[in-house]
């Protein structure tokens, strides 16, 4: 019966934006159409009253949420990363780097996923009508 474990949790990173330009028959210089990337997945902690020990974390110590997918052509946004949901005992005490203490008694978003990167359509302006710029996800 395990009462104390050390685990490593990582939230997902955001997907990168896309640099793409509209290409159609009879449309010359169609302009930018690169989509945004997807947001990264969150780490969610869920309390469970029927769980009494931490034996399920004995073999696995590293947990990662899903990363967001990159944006695509034709202004298609990337898919959001999958959330990681961990079930812990009710009133479980969580120490972060030995300093902060959290007592888990309700569903909590513990780590927020990374932000999505913007595609080149977001950087279009009257001055720069063909931006060759997109952001990486955070």
N, CA, C and O atoms as CSV, one atom per row, in Angstrom:
chain,resi,resn,atom,element,x,y,z
A,1,UNK,N,N,0.844,-1.170,0.000
A,1,UNK,CA,C,0.000,0.000,0.000
A,1,UNK,C,C,0.893,1.238,0.000
A,1,UNK,O,O,1.634,1.488,0.950
A,2,UNK,N,N,0.807,2.001,-1.077
A,2,UNK,CA,C,1.625,3.199,-1.238
A,2,UNK,C,C,0.859,4.423,-0.761
A,2,UNK,O,O,-0.291,4.634,-1.145
A,3,UNK,N,N,1.503,5.229,0.080
A,3,UNK,CA,C,0.896,6.465,0.556
A,3,UNK,C,C,1.577,7.700,-0.015
A,3,UNK,O,O,1.031,8.802,0.044
A,4,UNK,N,N,2.780,7.510,-0.571
A,4,UNK,CA,C,3.546,8.643,-1.064
A,4,UNK,C,C,4.226,8.242,-2.373
A,4,UNK,O,O,4.923,7.228,-2.426
A,5,UNK,N,N,4.025,9.035,-3.427
A,5,UNK,CA,C,4.681,8.788,-4.710
A,5,UNK,C,C,5.181,10.110,-5.285
A,5,UNK,O,O,4.673,11.183,-4.959
A,6,UNK,N,N,6.190,10.001,-6.148
A,6,UNK,CA,C,6.697,11.169,-6.862
A,6,UNK,C,C,6.426,10.932,-8.345
A,6,UNK,O,O,6.913,9.964,-8.929
A,7,UNK,N,N,5.637,11.833,-8.949
A,7,UNK,CA,C,5.313,11.697,-10.362
A,7,UNK,C,C,5.636,12.997,-11.090
A,7,UNK,O,O,5.710,14.066,-10.483
A,8,UNK,N,N,5.827,12.885,-12.396
A,8,UNK,CA,C,6.118,14.040,-13.244
A,8,UNK,C,C,4.947,14.222,-14.203
A,8,UNK,O,O,4.611,13.314,-14.964
A,9,UNK,N,N,4.330,15.401,-14.160
A,9,UNK,CA,C,3.186,15.715,-15.017
A,9,UNK,C,C,3.584,16.797,-16.014
A,9,UNK,O,O,4.258,17.764,-15.657
A,10,UNK,N,N,3.161,16.626,-17.276
A,10,UNK,CA,C,3.466,17.599,-18.317
A,10,UNK,C,C,2.205,17.904,-19.110
A,10,UNK,O,O,1.536,16.992,-19.597
A,11,UNK,N,N,1.880,19.181,-19.238
A,11,UNK,CA,C,0.739,19.559,-20.078
A,11,UNK,C,C,1.184,19.563,-21.541
A,11,UNK,O,O,2.378,19.597,-21.836
A,12,UNK,N,N,0.213,19.528,-22.448
A,12,UNK,CA,C,0.519,19.488,-23.874
A,12,UNK,C,C,0.899,20.853,-24.422
A,12,UNK,O,O,0.409,21.880,-23.951
A,13,UNK,N,N,1.768,20.856,-25.412
A,13,UNK,CA,C,2.139,22.121,-26.053
A,13,UNK,C,C,1.155,22.423,-27.181
A,13,UNK,O,O,0.520,21.519,-27.724
A,14,UNK,N,N,1.038,23.687,-27.521
A,14,UNK,CA,C,0.121,24.103,-28.581
A,14,UNK,C,C,0.688,23.799,-29.957
A,14,UNK,O,O,1.904,23.731,-30.135
A,15,UNK,N,N,-0.192,23.617,-30.923
A,15,UNK,CA,C,0.224,23.341,-32.293
A,15,UNK,C,C,0.657,24.610,-33.013
A,15,UNK,O,O,0.211,25.708,-32.680
A,16,UNK,N,N,1.524,24.451,-33.995
A,16,UNK,CA,C,2.045,25.589,-34.748
A,16,UNK,C,C,1.034,26.067,-35.784
A,16,UNK,O,O,0.242,25.282,-36.306
A,17,UNK,N,N,1.073,27.359,-36.072
A,17,UNK,CA,C,0.253,27.921,-37.140
A,17,UNK,C,C,0.841,27.568,-38.500
A,17,UNK,O,O,1.999,27.161,-38.593
A,18,UNK,N,N,0.054,27.722,-39.542
A,18,UNK,CA,C,0.455,27.321,-40.888
A,18,UNK,C,C,0.677,28.546,-41.771
A,18,UNK,O,O,-0.067,29.524,-41.698
A,19,UNK,N,N,1.722,28.474,-42.615
A,19,UNK,CA,C,1.937,29.484,-43.650
A,19,UNK,C,C,1.487,28.860,-44.964
A,19,UNK,O,O,2.120,27.929,-45.463
A,20,UNK,N,N,0.408,29.367,-45.517
A,20,UNK,CA,C,-0.147,28.822,-46.754
A,20,UNK,C,C,-0.833,29.946,-47.521
A,20,UNK,O,O,-1.269,30.939,-46.938
A,21,UNK,N,N,-0.920,29.774,-48.834
A,21,UNK,CA,C,-1.571,30.773,-49.673
A,21,UNK,C,C,-2.634,30.116,-50.531
A,21,UNK,O,O,-2.501,28.963,-50.943
A,22,UNK,N,N,-3.682,30.860,-50.792
A,22,UNK,CA,C,-4.824,30.368,-51.558
A,22,UNK,C,C,-4.393,30.130,-53.005
A,22,UNK,O,O,-3.838,31.012,-53.660
A,23,UNK,N,N,-4.666,28.905,-53.491
A,23,UNK,CA,C,-4.308,28.553,-54.864
A,23,UNK,C,C,-5.540,27.966,-55.533
A,23,UNK,O,O,-5.958,26.850,-55.223
A,24,UNK,N,N,-6.112,28.724,-56.446
A,24,UNK,CA,C,-7.280,28.255,-57.183
A,24,UNK,C,C,-7.141,28.660,-58.639
A,24,UNK,O,O,-6.420,29.599,-58.976
A,25,UNK,N,N,-7.836,27.941,-59.486
A,25,UNK,CA,C,-7.833,28.261,-60.901
A,25,UNK,C,C,-8.501,29.624,-61.105
A,25,UNK,O,O,-9.532,29.911,-60.495
A,26,UNK,N,N,-7.929,30.439,-61.939
A,26,UNK,CA,C,-8.418,31.777,-62.281
A,26,UNK,C,C,-8.330,32.777,-61.118
A,26,UNK,O,O,-8.889,33.869,-61.219
A,27,UNK,N,N,-7.656,32.442,-60.038
A,27,UNK,CA,C,-7.459,33.379,-58.927
A,27,UNK,C,C,-5.958,33.581,-58.766
A,27,UNK,O,O,-5.251,32.718,-58.245
A,28,UNK,N,N,-5.491,34.726,-59.221
A,28,UNK,CA,C,-4.064,34.992,-59.077
A,28,UNK,C,C,-3.830,35.736,-57.763
A,28,UNK,O,O,-4.587,36.636,-57.398
A,29,UNK,N,N,-2.788,35.351,-57.076
A,29,UNK,CA,C,-2.423,35.983,-55.800
A,29,UNK,C,C,-3.623,36.032,-54.849
A,29,UNK,O,O,-4.080,37.106,-54.459
A,30,UNK,N,N,-4.113,34.865,-54.490
A,30,UNK,CA,C,-5.331,34.739,-53.689
A,30,UNK,C,C,-5.217,35.200,-52.252
A,30,UNK,O,O,-6.241,35.430,-51.608
A,31,UNK,N,N,-4.034,35.341,-51.734
A,31,UNK,CA,C,-3.880,35.796,-50.358
A,31,UNK,C,C,-3.627,34.646,-49.396
A,31,UNK,O,O,-3.669,33.482,-49.794
A,32,UNK,N,N,-3.365,34.964,-48.131
A,32,UNK,CA,C,-3.038,33.930,-47.140
A,32,UNK,C,C,-4.269,33.134,-46.721
A,32,UNK,O,O,-5.381,33.660,-46.673
A,33,UNK,N,N,-4.046,31.845,-46.416
A,33,UNK,CA,C,-5.144,31.020,-45.894
A,33,UNK,C,C,-4.637,29.983,-44.890
A,33,UNK,O,O,-5.225,28.909,-44.761
A,34,UNK,N,N,-3.559,30.295,-44.184
A,34,UNK,CA,C,-3.001,29.370,-43.192
A,34,UNK,C,C,-3.786,29.387,-41.892
A,34,UNK,O,O,-4.070,30.454,-41.348
A,35,UNK,N,N,-4.137,28.210,-41.393
A,35,UNK,CA,C,-4.947,28.096,-40.181
A,35,UNK,C,C,-4.126,28.107,-38.902
A,35,UNK,O,O,-2.902,27.978,-38.931
A,36,UNK,N,N,-4.814,28.263,-37.786
A,36,UNK,CA,C,-4.187,28.259,-36.462
A,36,UNK,C,C,-3.942,26.826,-36.002
A,36,UNK,O,O,-4.618,25.896,-36.440
A,37,UNK,N,N,-2.970,26.664,-35.117
A,37,UNK,CA,C,-2.738,25.367,-34.495
A,37,UNK,C,C,-3.755,25.107,-33.395
A,37,UNK,O,O,-4.538,25.988,-33.041
A,38,UNK,N,N,-3.738,23.900,-32.859
A,38,UNK,CA,C,-4.651,23.544,-31.775
A,38,UNK,C,C,-4.045,23.812,-30.410
A,38,UNK,O,O,-2.823,23.819,-30.262
A,39,UNK,N,N,-4.887,24.032,-29.413
A,39,UNK,CA,C,-4.423,24.224,-28.038
A,39,UNK,C,C,-3.877,22.914,-27.478
A,39,UNK,O,O,-4.284,21.832,-27.899
A,40,UNK,N,N,-2.953,23.021,-26.528
A,40,UNK,CA,C,-2.425,21.838,-25.863
A,40,UNK,C,C,-3.392,21.304,-24.817
A,40,UNK,O,O,-4.238,22.042,-24.310
A,41,UNK,N,N,-3.266,20.032,-24.501
A,41,UNK,CA,C,-4.150,19.400,-23.523
A,41,UNK,C,C,-3.813,19.788,-22.092
A,41,UNK,O,O,-2.658,20.067,-21.770
A,42,UNK,N,N,-4.831,19.805,-21.232
A,42,UNK,CA,C,-4.676,20.139,-19.818
A,42,UNK,C,C,-4.440,18.873,-18.997
A,42,UNK,O,O,-4.762,17.768,-19.433
A,43,UNK,N,N,-3.875,19.048,-17.807
A,43,UNK,CA,C,-3.783,17.967,-16.822
A,43,UNK,C,C,-4.862,18.227,-15.779
A,43,UNK,O,O,-4.840,19.249,-15.092
A,44,UNK,N,N,-5.808,17.292,-15.665
A,44,UNK,CA,C,-6.959,17.442,-14.778
A,44,UNK,C,C,-6.874,16.386,-13.677
A,44,UNK,O,O,-6.702,15.201,-13.961
A,45,UNK,N,N,-6.996,16.815,-12.429
A,45,UNK,CA,C,-6.988,15.896,-11.289
A,45,UNK,C,C,-8.416,15.714,-10.787
A,45,UNK,O,O,-9.128,16.685,-10.534
A,46,UNK,N,N,-8.822,14.450,-10.648
A,46,UNK,CA,C,-10.190,14.129,-10.254
A,46,UNK,C,C,-10.149,13.335,-8.949
A,46,UNK,O,O,-9.507,12.286,-8.894
A,47,UNK,N,N,-10.822,13.814,-7.896
A,47,UNK,CA,C,-10.850,13.054,-6.639
A,47,UNK,C,C,-11.841,11.893,-6.724
A,47,UNK,O,O,-12.878,11.982,-7.381
A,48,UNK,N,N,-11.488,10.794,-6.036
A,48,UNK,CA,C,-12.336,9.608,-6.017
A,48,UNK,C,C,-12.445,9.124,-4.573
A,48,UNK,O,O,-11.432,8.823,-3.941
A,49,UNK,N,N,-13.665,9.050,-4.052
A,49,UNK,CA,C,-13.866,8.633,-2.660
A,49,UNK,C,C,-13.610,7.145,-2.445
A,49,UNK,O,O,-13.370,6.719,-1.315
A,50,UNK,N,N,-13.658,6.347,-3.513
A,50,UNK,CA,C,-13.449,4.902,-3.389
A,50,UNK,C,C,-11.982,4.505,-3.486
A,50,UNK,O,O,-11.659,3.326,-3.342
A,51,UNK,N,N,-11.105,5.439,-3.721
A,51,UNK,CA,C,-9.676,5.154,-3.863
A,51,UNK,C,C,-8.964,5.517,-2.559
A,51,UNK,O,O,-9.164,6.609,-2.028
A,52,UNK,N,N,-8.135,4.606,-2.042
A,52,UNK,CA,C,-7.508,4.827,-0.733
A,52,UNK,C,C,-5.988,4.889,-0.772
A,52,UNK,O,O,-5.376,5.409,0.161
A,53,UNK,N,N,-5.361,4.370,-1.829
A,53,UNK,CA,C,-3.902,4.377,-1.882
A,53,UNK,C,C,-3.433,4.768,-3.279
A,53,UNK,O,O,-4.242,4.986,-4.182
A,54,UNK,N,N,-2.121,4.854,-3.441
A,54,UNK,CA,C,-1.521,5.302,-4.698
A,54,UNK,C,C,-0.768,4.179,-5.401
A,54,UNK,O,O,0.228,4.430,-6.079
A,55,UNK,N,N,-1.233,2.945,-5.244
A,55,UNK,CA,C,-0.566,1.796,-5.858
A,55,UNK,C,C,-0.555,1.863,-7.381
A,55,UNK,O,O,0.357,1.334,-8.016
A,56,UNK,N,N,-1.542,2.496,-7.963
A,56,UNK,CA,C,-1.622,2.559,-9.429
A,56,UNK,C,C,-0.499,3.410,-10.028
A,56,UNK,O,O,-0.246,3.314,-11.229
A,57,UNK,N,N,0.176,4.231,-9.239
A,57,UNK,CA,C,1.270,5.063,-9.721
A,57,UNK,C,C,2.639,4.442,-9.449
A,57,UNK,O,O,3.663,5.093,-9.653
A,58,UNK,N,N,2.666,3.191,-8.992
A,58,UNK,CA,C,3.931,2.546,-8.639
A,58,UNK,C,C,4.800,2.300,-9.879
A,58,UNK,O,O,6.009,2.531,-9.836
A,59,UNK,N,N,4.199,1.833,-10.983
A,59,UNK,CA,C,4.967,1.503,-12.185
A,59,UNK,C,C,5.139,2.674,-13.143
A,59,UNK,O,O,6.098,2.702,-13.914
A,60,UNK,N,N,4.235,3.629,-13.108
A,60,UNK,CA,C,4.281,4.751,-14.041
A,60,UNK,C,C,4.495,6.045,-13.260
A,60,UNK,O,O,3.713,6.386,-12.373
A,61,UNK,N,N,5.570,6.762,-13.607
A,61,UNK,CA,C,5.855,8.009,-12.902
A,61,UNK,C,C,5.753,9.242,-13.797
A,61,UNK,O,O,5.684,10.360,-13.285
A,62,UNK,N,N,5.741,9.068,-15.126
A,62,UNK,CA,C,5.670,10.207,-16.044
A,62,UNK,C,C,4.352,10.167,-16.802
A,62,UNK,O,O,3.980,9.142,-17.374
A,63,UNK,N,N,3.646,11.304,-16.799
A,63,UNK,CA,C,2.361,11.410,-17.477
A,63,UNK,C,C,2.353,12.678,-18.324
A,63,UNK,O,O,2.729,13.750,-17.850
A,64,UNK,N,N,1.920,12.551,-19.584
A,64,UNK,CA,C,1.904,13.682,-20.512
A,64,UNK,C,C,0.515,13.853,-21.107
A,64,UNK,O,O,-0.125,12.877,-21.499
A,65,UNK,N,N,0.051,15.094,-21.173
A,65,UNK,CA,C,-1.181,15.402,-21.904
A,65,UNK,C,C,-0.831,15.532,-23.386
A,65,UNK,O,O,0.338,15.704,-23.733
A,66,UNK,N,N,-1.827,15.451,-24.253
A,66,UNK,CA,C,-1.598,15.506,-25.693
A,66,UNK,C,C,-1.278,16.908,-26.187
A,66,UNK,O,O,-1.779,17.899,-25.657
A,67,UNK,N,N,-0.440,16.972,-27.205
A,67,UNK,CA,C,-0.101,18.256,-27.824
A,67,UNK,C,C,-1.104,18.590,-28.925
A,67,UNK,O,O,-1.711,17.694,-29.513
A,68,UNK,N,N,-1.273,19.871,-29.196
A,68,UNK,CA,C,-2.171,20.309,-30.261
A,68,UNK,C,C,-1.569,20.037,-31.629
A,68,UNK,O,O,-0.349,20.036,-31.790
A,69,UNK,N,N,-2.428,19.807,-32.612
A,69,UNK,CA,C,-1.959,19.556,-33.970
A,69,UNK,C,C,-1.722,20.884,-34.690
A,69,UNK,O,O,-2.333,21.894,-34.340
A,70,UNK,N,N,-0.839,20.890,-35.694
A,70,UNK,CA,C,-0.590,22.135,-36.426
A,70,UNK,C,C,-1.773,22.519,-37.314
A,70,UNK,O,O,-2.598,21.679,-37.670
A,71,UNK,N,N,-1.837,23.800,-37.661
A,71,UNK,CA,C,-2.876,24.284,-38.565
A,71,UNK,C,C,-2.637,23.781,-39.979
A,71,UNK,O,O,-1.575,23.242,-40.289
A,72,UNK,N,N,-3.632,23.963,-40.826
A,72,UNK,CA,C,-3.534,23.458,-42.188
A,72,UNK,C,C,-3.879,24.502,-43.225
A,72,UNK,O,O,-4.151,25.660,-42.908
A,73,UNK,N,N,-3.862,24.062,-44.479
A,73,UNK,CA,C,-4.231,24.926,-45.594
A,73,UNK,C,C,-5.728,25.182,-45.570
A,73,UNK,O,O,-6.471,24.520,-44.845
A,74,UNK,N,N,-6.156,26.128,-46.353
A,74,UNK,CA,C,-7.568,26.500,-46.485
A,74,UNK,C,C,-8.185,26.900,-45.147
A,74,UNK,O,O,-9.346,26.593,-44.875
A,75,UNK,N,N,-7.402,27.587,-44.316
A,75,UNK,CA,C,-7.851,28.133,-43.030
A,75,UNK,C,C,-8.368,27.061,-42.070
A,75,UNK,O,O,-9.287,27.315,-41.292
A,76,UNK,N,N,-7.782,25.867,-42.122
A,76,UNK,CA,C,-8.193,24.784,-41.220
A,76,UNK,C,C,-7.375,24.857,-39.934
A,76,UNK,O,O,-6.145,24.880,-39.964
A,77,UNK,N,N,-8.074,24.891,-38.818
A,77,UNK,CA,C,-7.412,24.942,-37.518
A,77,UNK,C,C,-7.014,23.546,-37.077
A,77,UNK,O,O,-7.662,22.563,-37.438
A,78,UNK,N,N,-5.934,23.460,-36.289
A,78,UNK,CA,C,-5.476,22.183,-35.769
A,78,UNK,C,C,-6.377,21.679,-34.656
A,78,UNK,O,O,-7.120,22.443,-34.040
A,79,UNK,N,N,-6.296,20.387,-34.411
A,79,UNK,CA,C,-7.105,19.749,-33.380
A,79,UNK,C,C,-6.492,20.005,-32.005
A,79,UNK,O,O,-5.271,20.064,-31.862
A,80,UNK,N,N,-7.340,20.156,-31.009
A,80,UNK,CA,C,-6.897,20.368,-29.630
A,80,UNK,C,C,-6.291,19.076,-29.090
A,80,UNK,O,O,-6.751,17.987,-29.433
A,81,UNK,N,N,-5.263,19.189,-28.248
A,81,UNK,CA,C,-4.647,18.016,-27.640
A,81,UNK,C,C,-5.559,17.362,-26.616
A,81,UNK,O,O,-6.398,18.028,-26.010
A,82,UNK,N,N,-5.396,16.064,-26.423
A,82,UNK,CA,C,-6.210,15.326,-25.449
A,82,UNK,C,C,-5.822,15.708,-24.025
A,82,UNK,O,O,-4.642,15.847,-23.702
A,83,UNK,N,N,-6.838,15.876,-23.179
A,83,UNK,CA,C,-6.591,16.153,-21.768
A,83,UNK,C,C,-6.143,14.879,-21.060
A,83,UNK,O,O,-6.551,13.776,-21.423
A,84,UNK,N,N,-5.307,15.047,-20.054
A,84,UNK,CA,C,-4.893,13.937,-19.204
A,84,UNK,C,C,-5.680,14.030,-17.909
A,84,UNK,O,O,-5.569,15.015,-17.179
A,85,UNK,N,N,-6.474,13.007,-17.623
A,85,UNK,CA,C,-7.285,12.991,-16.402
A,85,UNK,C,C,-6.732,11.924,-15.462
A,85,UNK,O,O,-6.727,10.736,-15.785
A,86,UNK,N,N,-6.272,12.361,-14.302
A,86,UNK,CA,C,-5.737,11.450,-13.289
A,86,UNK,C,C,-6.698,11.375,-12.111
A,86,UNK,O,O,-7.160,12.398,-11.606
A,87,UNK,N,N,-6.992,10.162,-11.683
A,87,UNK,CA,C,-7.856,9.952,-10.530
A,87,UNK,C,C,-6.981,9.751,-9.300
A,87,UNK,O,O,-6.084,8.908,-9.295
A,88,UNK,N,N,-7.249,10.533,-8.259
A,88,UNK,CA,C,-6.491,10.471,-7.010
A,88,UNK,C,C,-7.457,10.300,-5.843
A,88,UNK,O,O,-8.648,10.579,-5.982
A,89,UNK,N,N,-6.958,9.843,-4.696
A,89,UNK,CA,C,-7.834,9.717,-3.527
A,89,UNK,C,C,-8.386,11.071,-3.077
A,89,UNK,O,O,-7.733,12.103,-3.229
A,90,UNK,N,N,-9.578,11.048,-2.529
A,90,UNK,CA,C,-10.228,12.253,-2.017
A,90,UNK,C,C,-9.400,12.818,-0.863
A,90,UNK,O,O,-8.873,12.051,-0.057
A,91,UNK,N,N,-9.276,14.140,-0.769
A,91,UNK,CA,C,-8.466,14.850,0.234
A,91,UNK,C,C,-6.988,14.475,0.176
A,91,UNK,O,O,-6.299,14.465,1.196
A,92,UNK,N,N,-6.517,14.173,-1.008
A,92,UNK,CA,C,-5.105,13.857,-1.220
A,92,UNK,C,C,-4.294,15.154,-1.131
A,92,UNK,O,O,-4.716,16.189,-1.646
A,93,UNK,N,N,-3.144,15.096,-0.484
A,93,UNK,CA,C,-2.281,16.267,-0.348
A,93,UNK,C,C,-1.227,16.236,-1.446
A,93,UNK,O,O,-0.542,15.231,-1.632
A,94,UNK,N,N,-1.101,17.348,-2.176
A,94,UNK,CA,C,-0.162,17.437,-3.290
A,94,UNK,C,C,0.876,18.500,-2.970
A,94,UNK,O,O,0.533,19.649,-2.692
A,95,UNK,N,N,2.153,18.111,-3.010
A,95,UNK,CA,C,3.259,19.046,-2.793
A,95,UNK,C,C,3.916,19.340,-4.134
A,95,UNK,O,O,4.264,18.423,-4.878
A,96,UNK,N,N,4.084,20.622,-4.439
A,96,UNK,CA,C,4.734,21.034,-5.676
A,96,UNK,C,C,6.116,21.550,-5.320
A,96,UNK,O,O,6.246,22.608,-4.706
A,97,UNK,N,N,7.144,20.815,-5.699
A,97,UNK,CA,C,8.543,21.166,-5.418
A,97,UNK,C,C,8.785,21.387,-3.927
A,97,UNK,O,O,9.652,22.179,-3.558
A,98,UNK,N,N,8.045,20.713,-3.077
A,98,UNK,CA,C,8.236,20.810,-1.641
A,98,UNK,C,C,7.739,22.097,-1.016
A,98,UNK,O,O,7.920,22.289,0.187
A,99,UNK,N,N,7.122,22.983,-1.773
A,99,UNK,CA,C,6.691,24.272,-1.240
A,99,UNK,C,C,5.177,24.362,-1.100
A,99,UNK,O,O,4.647,24.429,0.008
A,100,UNK,N,N,4.498,24.364,-2.225
A,100,UNK,CA,C,3.059,24.589,-2.246
A,100,UNK,C,C,2.314,23.304,-1.912
A,100,UNK,O,O,2.688,22.222,-2.364
A,101,UNK,N,N,1.267,23.434,-1.123
A,101,UNK,CA,C,0.447,22.280,-0.773
A,101,UNK,C,C,-0.976,22.513,-1.251
A,101,UNK,O,O,-1.558,23.577,-1.041
A,102,UNK,N,N,-1.520,21.492,-1.899
A,102,UNK,CA,C,-2.898,21.536,-2.367
A,102,UNK,C,C,-3.607,20.310,-1.815
A,102,UNK,O,O,-3.070,19.203,-1.860
A,103,UNK,N,N,-4.802,20.503,-1.298
A,103,UNK,CA,C,-5.613,19.370,-0.854
A,103,UNK,C,C,-6.731,19.199,-1.872
A,103,UNK,O,O,-7.540,20.101,-2.092
A,104,UNK,N,N,-6.757,18.023,-2.488
A,104,UNK,CA,C,-7.671,17.757,-3.589
A,104,UNK,C,C,-9.020,17.297,-3.062
A,104,UNK,O,O,-9.133,16.213,-2.491
A,105,UNK,N,N,-10.056,18.131,-3.255
A,105,UNK,CA,C,-11.403,17.734,-2.855
A,105,UNK,C,C,-12.438,18.055,-3.927
A,105,UNK,O,O,-13.634,17.874,-3.700
A,106,UNK,N,N,-11.995,18.529,-5.093
A,106,UNK,CA,C,-12.893,18.741,-6.232
A,106,UNK,C,C,-12.075,18.623,-7.517
A,106,UNK,O,O,-10.845,18.678,-7.490
A,107,UNK,N,N,-12.772,18.461,-8.635
A,107,UNK,CA,C,-12.105,18.337,-9.930
A,107,UNK,C,C,-11.338,19.624,-10.223
A,107,UNK,O,O,-11.909,20.714,-10.175
A,108,UNK,N,N,-10.047,19.499,-10.527
A,108,UNK,CA,C,-9.168,20.655,-10.651
A,108,UNK,C,C,-8.330,20.563,-11.916
A,108,UNK,O,O,-7.771,19.509,-12.218
A,109,UNK,N,N,-8.242,21.670,-12.661
A,109,UNK,CA,C,-7.288,21.754,-13.766
A,109,UNK,C,C,-5.949,22.123,-13.138
A,109,UNK,O,O,-5.736,23.264,-12.727
A,110,UNK,N,N,-5.054,21.148,-13.070
A,110,UNK,CA,C,-3.782,21.308,-12.368
A,110,UNK,C,C,-2.761,22.048,-13.237
A,110,UNK,O,O,-2.096,22.970,-12.765
A,111,UNK,N,N,-2.639,21.645,-14.499
A,111,UNK,CA,C,-1.740,22.304,-15.444
A,111,UNK,C,C,-2.520,22.662,-16.702
A,111,UNK,O,O,-3.221,21.822,-17.267
A,112,UNK,N,N,-2.396,23.903,-17.133
A,112,UNK,CA,C,-3.086,24.367,-18.343
A,112,UNK,C,C,-2.218,24.072,-19.557
A,112,UNK,O,O,-1.001,24.248,-19.510
A,113,UNK,N,N,-2.831,23.627,-20.633
A,113,UNK,CA,C,-2.103,23.332,-21.867
A,113,UNK,C,C,-1.588,24.587,-22.550
A,113,UNK,O,O,-2.043,25.693,-22.260
A,114,UNK,N,N,-0.637,24.409,-23.460
A,114,UNK,CA,C,-0.043,25.535,-24.174
A,114,UNK,C,C,-1.004,26.176,-25.163
A,114,UNK,O,O,-1.957,25.545,-25.621
A,115,UNK,N,N,-0.745,27.429,-25.484
A,115,UNK,CA,C,-1.600,28.166,-26.411
A,115,UNK,C,C,-1.270,27.794,-27.852
A,115,UNK,O,O,-0.150,27.395,-28.172
A,116,UNK,N,N,-2.271,27.935,-28.705
A,116,UNK,CA,C,-2.100,27.626,-30.120
A,116,UNK,C,C,-1.293,28.713,-30.816
A,116,UNK,O,O,-1.289,29.866,-30.387
A,117,UNK,N,N,-0.610,28.335,-31.894
A,117,UNK,CA,C,0.095,29.301,-32.716
A,117,UNK,C,C,-0.830,29.855,-33.788
A,117,UNK,O,O,-1.704,29.143,-34.282
A,118,UNK,N,N,-0.647,31.101,-34.146
A,118,UNK,CA,C,-1.499,31.743,-35.147
A,118,UNK,C,C,-0.982,31.462,-36.554
A,118,UNK,O,O,0.225,31.431,-36.790
A,119,UNK,N,N,-1.907,31.258,-37.480
A,119,UNK,CA,C,-1.562,31.083,-38.883
A,119,UNK,C,C,-1.326,32.418,-39.563
A,119,UNK,O,O,-1.571,33.475,-38.982
A,120,UNK,N,N,-0.840,32.363,-40.823
A,120,UNK,CA,C,-0.471,33.621,-41.484
A,120,UNK,C,C,-1.675,34.485,-41.852
A,120,UNK,O,O,-1.495,35.666,-42.150
A,121,UNK,N,N,-2.881,33.952,-41.842
A,121,UNK,CA,C,-4.052,34.790,-42.133
A,121,UNK,C,C,-4.271,35.830,-41.027
A,121,UNK,O,O,-4.843,36.888,-41.287
A,122,UNK,N,N,-3.824,35.545,-39.803
A,122,UNK,CA,C,-3.978,36.483,-38.682
A,122,UNK,C,C,-3.032,37.682,-38.785
A,122,UNK,O,O,-3.250,38.703,-38.132
A,123,UNK,N,N,-1.983,37.559,-39.605
A,123,UNK,CA,C,-0.993,38.632,-39.723
A,123,UNK,C,C,-1.204,39.485,-40.974
A,123,UNK,O,O,-0.383,40.349,-41.281
A,124,UNK,N,N,-2.288,39.250,-41.688
A,124,UNK,CA,C,-2.585,40.015,-42.902
A,124,UNK,C,C,-3.026,41.427,-42.527
A,124,UNK,O,O,-3.804,41.620,-41.593
A,125,UNK,N,N,-2.521,42.403,-43.264
A,125,UNK,CA,C,-2.913,43.797,-43.042
A,125,UNK,C,C,-2.931,44.512,-44.389
A,125,UNK,O,O,-2.605,43.921,-45.418
A,126,UNK,N,N,-3.308,45.768,-44.377
A,126,UNK,CA,C,-3.330,46.534,-45.624
A,126,UNK,C,C,-1.920,46.781,-46.155
A,126,UNK,O,O,-1.728,46.977,-47.355
A,127,UNK,N,N,-0.944,46.771,-45.262
A,127,UNK,CA,C,0.443,46.999,-45.669
A,127,UNK,C,C,1.103,45.686,-46.085
A,127,UNK,O,O,1.785,45.635,-47.108
A,128,UNK,N,N,0.909,44.640,-45.312
A,128,UNK,CA,C,1.503,43.331,-45.587
A,128,UNK,C,C,0.385,42.361,-45.964
A,128,UNK,O,O,-0.210,41.723,-45.096
A,129,UNK,N,N,0.105,42.255,-47.260
A,129,UNK,CA,C,-1.011,41.429,-47.706
A,129,UNK,C,C,-0.633,39.971,-47.918
A,129,UNK,O,O,-1.512,39.122,-48.062
A,130,UNK,N,N,0.661,39.667,-47.940
A,130,UNK,CA,C,1.120,38.287,-48.098
A,130,UNK,C,C,2.136,37.956,-47.006
A,130,UNK,O,O,3.326,37.838,-47.298
A,131,UNK,N,N,1.698,37.806,-45.767
A,131,UNK,CA,C,2.658,37.549,-44.684
A,131,UNK,C,C,3.257,36.144,-44.772
A,131,UNK,O,O,2.545,35.159,-44.968
A,132,UNK,N,N,4.565,36.077,-44.624
A,132,UNK,CA,C,5.285,34.797,-44.592
A,132,UNK,C,C,5.610,34.441,-43.146
A,132,UNK,O,O,6.709,33.976,-42.841
A,133,UNK,N,N,4.648,34.662,-42.265
A,133,UNK,CA,C,4.878,34.551,-40.833
A,133,UNK,C,C,3.772,33.732,-40.184
A,133,UNK,O,O,2.592,33.913,-40.487
A,134,UNK,N,N,4.159,32.840,-39.300
A,134,UNK,CA,C,3.208,32.104,-38.460
A,134,UNK,C,C,3.880,31.882,-37.115
A,134,UNK,O,O,5.106,31.939,-37.013
A,135,UNK,N,N,3.080,31.627,-36.077
A,135,UNK,CA,C,3.625,31.422,-34.730
A,135,UNK,C,C,3.724,29.939,-34.404
A,135,UNK,O,O,2.925,29.125,-34.867
A,136,UNK,N,N,4.715,29.615,-33.604
A,136,UNK,CA,C,4.790,28.282,-33.014
A,136,UNK,C,C,3.829,28.220,-31.835
A,136,UNK,O,O,3.498,29.247,-31.243
A,137,UNK,N,N,3.389,27.030,-31.501
A,137,UNK,CA,C,2.536,26.873,-30.326
A,137,UNK,C,C,3.343,27.016,-29.050
A,137,UNK,O,O,4.555,26.801,-29.040
A,138,UNK,N,N,2.658,27.384,-27.966
A,138,UNK,CA,C,3.341,27.622,-26.698
A,138,UNK,C,C,3.342,26.464,-25.768
A,138,UNK,O,O,3.890,26.555,-24.669
